[in-house]
Amino acid sequence: TEIDWKAYMEEVEGFANGTLDYTQLKGGTGPLVYPAGFVYIFLGLYYATDRGTDIRLAQYLFAGLYLLNLLLVFRIYCRTNKVPPYVFFFMCCASYRIHSIFVLRLFNDPVAMAILFLAINLFLEEHWSWGCLLFSLAVSVKMNILLFGPGLLFLLLQRFGLLGCIPKLCICALLQVVLGLPFLLVNPVGYLTRSFDLGRQFQFKWTVNWRFLPEEIFQNRAFHVILLLAHLAGLGLFALHRWHRSKESILALLKDPAERKHASPPLTIVFVLFSSNFLGVCCSRSLHYQFYVWYFHTLPYLLWCTPTTKLAHMPKVLLLGVIELCWNTYPSTVCSSLSLHICHGLVLLQLWYGTAPPPALHTPPPSRRPAAISKKAR
């Protein structure tokens, strides 16, 4: 369970020894492929754990991170008031895989997600600038946070308009520049290609979601392009028909909110961000076992954010159980990967049909004939 932790420590040790060329930072599992925020955070862990040798202390620190992550998630769920209380038991106690990702494997994915959930809490409190700063910090730890990006962009446009959201986007960009500056000054191309490599190949033996495909299709670039197009199409459909609730065209988001003809109805920040991320997970080129934490804590909301009858609770709990079973099947099988896609498809269908805008009420046109006057009125 300590393979990745040792690799992380070897990667940041090079930085601790003065190496600023990102292409020279390597570990036992290969070259460093995460942005600079990862380096600074795990460098702190490197020194706190006696140069990475005190793994027990690192596990205690990650156990504290796990509890903090739960606190941030619970605060989000309390604000939404969508999920029945008993579901929190499953979130806390029923996932062996999540406990392993946090406390046994010590991956960087939980670090990025905890920062992301803190940013969402700030968005809910209308602290958009601080939220964007922390969102960018989460991206600097691991790029999967960018899956929330389309949803965040939509929210910024809806809340501030085009001109108003530019300063928020500048905050995100500026933090990336500041964090990466030591490496950008030495080898800018090396830093950008290593830390933001969107085209790297994944190994077939680790895939959780595409095991039912032949390996040659899994590695085929045309397959990757199809997934990207499906992702963009899904985002476009949700933006047009599920996120955008105003009577005006979606292009009205580019205007200043004060200049729009129709005020947008209250927008659920959590729904837009969580569904944006879920669409990305569904269309991912490969999901590895540690990637489960990318969306595990969002699944209860995605399942219960739509109107639910009493009899419909049990199928949703069953769906959570099947997804958990798929992620705990090692190595993944044809059956487990197909089952995972079926579960994802069911969640998507529920999000699409369960959040459909209410039908417009059509009032009958006024009759041209004058209404009859009663005798009493005469």
N, C-alpha and C positions, 0 to 999 in steps of 0.2 A: 504493500500500500504506500510505500515511501518513494516510489520511482519518480513520480512527477515532482514531489517536493524536492528531492535531491537535484533534479534537473533545473528547477526554478532557482535553487540556491547557487548552482554552478553558473547560471546565466547572469545573476546579479553580482556574483563574486567578481566577474570580469569588470563590471562597472565600478565596483568598490576598489579594484586595483588600478583604476585610471583609464580603462578602455572606453573610448567614446565613439569608436566606429561600430555602428550597430551590426554590421555584417560579421564582426568578430566575437559577438556575444553568443555563446553556445552552451548547451547542456547535454546531458546524457541522452536525451530524446531528440536532439537536433538543434537547429538554430533558434534563436529567440524570434518569435513571430507576434509578439504583443506590443502595443504602444508603450510610450514612456511612463505613463502613470503606473503601470504594472511594475516597472523597474523600481520606482521610488517606494512604493508600498511594500514590496517584498524585500527591498533592501533594509527597510525598517525591521521586518520580521527576521531578516538574516542576522542583524546585530542583536535583536532581542532574544534570539534563541541560540546564542553562542555560535555564530556563523553557521546556523542551520543544523547544528548537531543535537540540540535539545528538542527532539521531535515531540516529546510528551508536553512540553510547555506550548509548542505550536498548536497541539491539539486542544489544549485548554483555551488558547486564544481563539481558535476557530469555533469552539463550543460557545464562547461568549458572543462571537459574531452570529452564530446560529440563533441565539436567543434574541439578539438585537434585531435580526432580520424578521423574526416572528413578530416582535413588537411593532415594527414598522408596517408589516403586512396587516396585522390585526387592526391597527389604527386606520388603514385605508378601508378595510372591510366595515369597520364601525361607521365610517362616514357614508358609505354607500347603503348600508342597511338592506342588503339583498340576500345574504346567505344565512340559512338557518344555523343556530348555534352549534348543533351537534356535528356539523361538517368540520368545525375547527379541530375536533378530536382526530379526524383522519389527516388533517394537515400537519398536526404535531407528532402523532404517534404511529401512523400507519405506513410510513414510507421508509423502508430500510435503505433504499437507494439514495434518498436525500441525505439521511444521516451519514451515509458513507461518503458522499461527495463533500460534505462539510468537514467532518471530524476525522475520518479515516484517510481520505485521499488528499485533503488540504489543497484543493484546486483553486484557481483564481476566479472561476465562474461565480461562486458565492460572494466574493468580495465585490465584483462588479454589480451583481444583482442587489446587494444590500445598499450600495450607494444609489442605485436606480430607484429603489423603493423610498429612500429618503428624499430624492428629488420629487417623486410623485406626491409625497406628503406636502412638500413645499408648494407644488402646483395647486393642491387642494386648498391651501391657505392663501392663495393668490400672491405668493412670493415667486413671481415668474423669473426674475433675473437670477436669484439664488438657485432656483430649481434648474435653470439652464446651465448654470455653472457646475452643479453637481451631476447633471446629466452628461455633460462633456467629460467630467472626471471619470464617470463610470465607463464611458466609451474608451477612455485612455487606459483602462485596465483590461478590457476585452471588447472586441468590436461587435459582438452579438447584440449589444445595447442599441446599435443602429437600427435594429428591427423595430424599435419603438419610434424611430425618427420620423417616418411618414405621418404617424398619428400626432406627434408633437408639432410638426410643421403645420398640420391642419388646425390644431388648437391655437397656435400662435396667430395664424391668419384670421381665424374666427374671432379671436379675442382682441387683436391689435390692428388687423389689416396689414397690407404689404409693407408700408413704410414703418409702421409701428413694430413689426416683428424683426426688422433688419438689425436693430441693436441687440436683440436677444440672440440672434444667430451669430452676431459678431462676438458675443461673450463666449459662445461655444467654440468658435474658431480660434479666438485669442488664447484661450486656455491650452488648446492643443499645441499652438506655436510655442507658448511659454514652457510647457512641459518637455517638448521635444527639442528645444533650442540647443542644449549642449551637443546633441547628436546631429542636428541639422547643420550646425556650424562646421562639423568635421566631415560628414558624408551624408548630405541631404538625400541623394538618390537612394543610398543604401538604407537609410532610416525609413523613408516612405515606402519603398518596395517590400521591406521586411515587416514593418509594423502594420501596414494597411494593405496586405496582399489579399486581394479578393479572388484571385484565380488559382490559389494553391489546391493541389489534389489531395483527396482524402483516401485513406486505405480502406479497402472493401471489408477487411476482416473486423473493423470496428463499427461498421454502420449498424444502426438500430432500425432505421426506417426503410432501407432499400434492399434488404437481404433477399427478397423474393425475385429481384432482377438478376440476370447474368452479369458478371463482373465487367464484361466489355461494354455493356450498355451503361452501367454505373459510372464508368470512367469516360464515357463518350462526351465530347464537348457539346454536341448537338442536344443531348439530354439536358445538360446544364442550362443551355439557352432556353429550352422549353420550360424548365422550372422557373427561370427568371421571368419569362413572359407571363407565365401563370401567376406568379407573385404580383407583377405589376398590374395585371388585369384584375386580380382580386382586390388590390388596394384601390384601384380606380372605381370598381363597382361599389365597394363599401363607402368610399368617400362621397360618391354621387348619391347613393340611395339609402345609406344607413347612418353616416355621420352627418351629412348635410340635411338639415331639417327646415331650412327657411324656404319660403315661397319663391325667393329670388334665385337666379342662376348661381351656380357655384362660383362663377367669376366675380360675384359680388363680394366674396371674401377678400379680394384684392383692395377693396375700398376701405376707407376709414369707417369704423363701426358707426360713427355718428352720421355718416352720409348714406347709410343703407336705407332703402325704402321700408323694408320689413325687418323688425327686430328678430334675431334668431332665438328660438326657444332655448331654455336652459340645456346646456350640452353636458353630457356625462363624461368628464375627463377620463375616468378610469376605463370606461367602455372603449373609448377611442384608442387609448394607449394599449390596453390589453389585447384588443382585437387586432390592432396593427402588428403587434408582436406575434400573435398566434398565426396570422396569415404567413408571416415569414418562416415560422417553425414548420408549418405544413408544407412549404415549398423549399425547404432546405435541401441542399445537395447531399448532405449526410448529417445524421444526428449521432453523436457519440454519447456514451453513457453519462458523462458529466454534464451534457447539455440539457438533461432533464430539468435541472434547476432553472433553466431559462424561462420555463413557463409553468412549472409545477404549482407555485403559489398563486397563479392567476386562474387556474382551471376551475376552482369552485365558483369564482365570480362569473366566468364565462358560461358556466352551466346554469347558474341560478339568476343571472341578470334579466332573464326573460320571465314573463308570467308563468307561474307554476301551480298546478293543482296538487292536492294532497297525494293523489295516486301517482303523480309523476316524479315524486322525490326518489323513490326506490330505483327506477332506471338510471337516474343521474348518479346515484351512489354506485350502482353497478358499473357504470361507464368509468368512473374514477378508479374502481378496482381493476378493471380490465387494462386500462392504461398503465396502472402501477405494475400489473403482472407482465405486460410487454417490456417494460423497462427493467424488470428484474430477471428476465430470461437471458442467460449468458451461456454461450454466445447466442446472438439473435438467430431466429429461424425464419423460414418462409412464413409459417403460421403467425409468429409473433409480430413480424413486420407488417404483414397484411392486416392483422387485427388492429395495429396501431393506426394505420391509415383509415380503416373503417371508423374507428373511434373519432379520429380527427374530423372525418367527413361528417359524422353525426353532429359534432359540436358546431361545425360551420353551418350546417343546415338549420340548426336551432337558432344560431345567431342571425341568420339571414331572414328566416320566416318569423322568428319570435320578436324581432325588433323592427318589423315592417311598419312604415308610417300608417297611422289610421286613415281609413278612406275619407275623402272629403265629403262633407255633408252638402248635398244639392238641394237647395230650397226651390220649390216649384215657382215658375214665373207667375207674376200677378196676372189675374184674368182681366181681359179687356172689357168684359161685361160688368157694369156696375152691380154692386151687391144689392140684393133685395132689401127693401126697407120694411121693417115690421109695422104692423098697425099701431102698436104702442108708440113707436118712434114717430109715426106720423102725427 
